Amino acid sequence: MRERTVKIFVSCAASGLTDARDALVQFLRAQGAEVRVRADFDQHGWRLVKKLETWISKCDAVVALMANVFGFEPPEVKHAAHLPR
């Protein structure tokens, strides 16, 4: 009987982690795993979300790389006196 290939999705929460993500993906693929990242999918709005949902639902593991950073901070907004903060 043939062994089933392990499917893994690797998520990278910050652009500063792409080198670490790429190294991990390369290592996992060398071990025989079928690995995907978001960039492997077409980037077309809700179709992307559906493709990711379909792929991830079939995965054996999801690896999320995170750091103490964030991607976007909105500029400070001047609030009108009558609007709640």
NORVEN-V477768 format. One record per run of one state. SS is the DSSP state (H for helix, E for strand, - for the rest). FROM is the first residue (numbers start at 0). LEN is the number of residues. If there is no record, write none. Layout:
ss	from	len
SS	FROM	LEN
SS	FROM	LEN
This chain:
ss	from	len
-	0	6
E	6	6
-	12	2
H	14	16
-	30	3
E	33	3
-	36	1
H	37	3
-	40	4
H	44	13
-	57	3
E	60	5
-	65	20
